Amino acid sequence: MTKRTRPWGYSDSAEAQLPDWDLHTDTVAVRGGLARSGFGETGEALYLNSGFTYDSAEQAESSFKEETEHHLYSRFSNPTVAMFEERLAAIEGAEACFATSSGMSAMFASVACLVKQGDHVVASASMFSSCYVVLTEILPSWGVTIELVEGTEEKDWAAALSKPTQVVFIESPSNPLMEIVDIAMVSKLAHKVGATVIVDNVMASPVMQKPLELGADVVMYSATKHIDGQGRVLGGAILGSREYIKTKVMPFARHTGPSMSAFNAWVLLKSLETMTMRVERMNENALKVGEFLAKQKGIKLVSYPHLKSHKGYALAKKQMGGGGSTVAFAVDGDKAAAFKFMNALKVIDISNNLGDSKSLITHPASTTHRRLGREVQEAMGITENLMRLSVGLEHADDLIHDLKQALAS
Ligand SMILES: *Cc1c(COP(=O)(O)O)cnc(C)c1O
């Protein structure tokens, strides 16, 4: 029998061995949620099964009535996925987690499980384009109204949050421009009108920003990004109170089916063990690359939250442990100049992913944010000469060397 009640992977008989002090995130990331089977395996087991059996019809009935703790079907829950959920919840400091098949299914489920026809959602305007499509096209077609605000402006939030609102959605830092929203300030305003505050924490990662501690109610991730961070699997996660996960997210997900596969959860459990180390190094590298780019002649704009030149620098220093792994910058010139620069790179790959161990560069206007159209792009500051560089784990000197030779060309 798998024991799910022992959070650190110790068996019931070893109660005395349970740590009786608060463990550091690094420790939780390696051991949190581990539920060993009777075989005593070291690493997490991969339960690659869709269904579960019962000892009797009575046990099946009591399991469905939730009187017995028993997995029912892997669309609802699975032992490997549960280990990932418990580990990530322990790292985040959240009561509960539900893992999903991708970041977008996490984003959609986290909002859709809370709203119905006639409800109102307020969001910061600068965000990942698929989140933008969900909020401005899909949900409105089902009768939900949406108001977008300038995320950095307190008075805009205050005006929007003067009316009854069910959900506030914040992406901070934003993709691709790394704009910073004051999560504590917005949460206070949102709670006055009874709204649930959901933060897309993808760009900061669980290592560098803890939205729940800042007052938010829900955090969502694309686990594809820093959590896997090695270009292998898609995944997502929703974290919040036990009540929200149990009474809102799980019933919605159980019937609509955005569940994470056990195989992906198994890969992501291993990824969590090294996440802190990877993200800290990527943040250090990104700061070095940002500092380098800011000094170059052919560069017009560098946006990195922990650079003093960033508009939200003071807030980012307060709210985030690191500036993130992404640097947005623009070259002198137009789209052709940006393309020429990207094509001259020899180490950094052209790819629209981010948060990866490999440094990746993309041209948001023609790829990730293409769907938005020129007008919305311009409002978000996504110009034709803007690039988004996701800084990986290569040596910072090699990345700087690569950028320097591409600039010279
Ligand atoms: C990538 C991304 C998502 C979507 O995640 P997927 O795993 O690709 O579905 C959502 N929000 C942000 C900020 C992202 O960067």
PDBQT file of the ligand as one rigid body, heavy atoms in Angstrom, charges set to zero:
ROOT
HETATM    1  C1  LIG A 501       4.097  29.332 -21.431  1.00  0.00    +0.000 C 
HETATM    2  C2  LIG A 501       3.205  30.143 -20.597  1.00  0.00    +0.000 A 
HETATM    3  C3  LIG A 501       1.901  29.709 -20.331  1.00  0.00    +0.000 A 
HETATM    4  C4  LIG A 501       1.322  28.461 -20.941  1.00  0.00    +0.000 C 
HETATM    5  O1  LIG A 501       1.956  27.266 -20.568  1.00  0.00    +0.000 OA
HETATM    6  P1  LIG A 501       1.969  25.940 -21.481  1.00  0.00    +0.000 P 
HETATM    7  O2  LIG A 501       2.601  24.914 -20.611  1.00  0.00    +0.000 OA
HETATM    8  O3  LIG A 501       2.761  26.253 -22.705  1.00  0.00    +0.000 OA
HETATM    9  O4  LIG A 501       0.559  25.613 -21.816  1.00  0.00    +0.000 OA
HETATM   10  C5  LIG A 501       1.120  30.512 -19.513  1.00  0.00    +0.000 A 
HETATM   11  N1  LIG A 501       1.585  31.673 -19.001  1.00  0.00    +0.000 NA
HETATM   12  C6  LIG A 501       2.840  32.104 -19.229  1.00  0.00    +0.000 A 
HETATM   13  C7  LIG A 501       3.305  33.388 -18.623  1.00  0.00    +0.000 C 
HETATM   14  C8  LIG A 501       3.692  31.363 -20.038  1.00  0.00    +0.000 A 
HETATM   15  O5  LIG A 501       4.934  31.814 -20.289  1.00  0.00    +0.000 OA
ENDROOT
TORSDOF 0
